[in-house]
Amino acid sequence: MEINDALIDKLSDLARLSFEGEEREKIKGDLEKMIGFVDKLNEVNTDNVEPLVYMTDEYLKLRKDEVHDELPQTEALKNSPVPDSDYFKVPKVLEK
């Protein structure tokens, strides 16, 4: 896979990031290293190798779903820097 400026532009647009100058070249180099690593992994013979489902032989131990003391809404809102009646008020993060 060729890492060119068009690919960097497309990825930066999808990620809502912008890269200029030296930073753009650094990202380009990092992407080339990642693609090279994946290509190297593709050289490994994986015939007759079962897919790994779990990293260990242990099973997930689930806890019981029990109700505990709840935090009252007024108590929770005390920790908010800008409370808004019944909710936490947060700054806008996405723009469209």
C-alpha positions, 0 to 999 in steps of 0.5 A, spaced: 500 500 500 502 506 498 502 512 503 501 518 499 499 525 500 492 523 498 491 518 503 494 522 508 488 527 506 483 522 506 485 519 513 486 526 516 479 528 514 476 522 517 479 523 523 477 530 523 485 532 524 489 536 520 497 535 519 501 540 516 509 540 514 513 536 519 508 533 522 505 530 516 511 527 514 512 524 521 505 521 520 507 519 513 513 515 516 509 512 522 503 509 517 509 506 512 512 503 518 505 500 521 503 497 514 510 494 513 509 491 520 502 488 518 505 486 511 511 482 515 505 479 519 502 476 513 508 472 511 507 468 517 505 461 515 498 460 519 496 454 516 493 449 521 493 454 527 487 455 530 484 462 532 485 464 539 479 466 543 482 467 550 489 469 552 488 464 558 485 458 560 481 462 565 474 463 564 470 470 566 468 470 573 461 474 573 459 478 579 451 478 581 447 484 579 445 487 585 442 493 587 447 498 592 445 504 595 444 510 590 447 516 589 442 522 590 441 526 584 443 533 588 449 529 591 451 527 584 450 534 581 454 537 587 461 535 583 459 538 577 462 545 575 456 547 571 450 544 574 444 545 569 437 543 574 437 536 573 443 534 568 450 535 568 452 541 563 458 539 558 461 543 553 459 542 545 464 537 542 462 536 535 460 541 530 456 539 524 
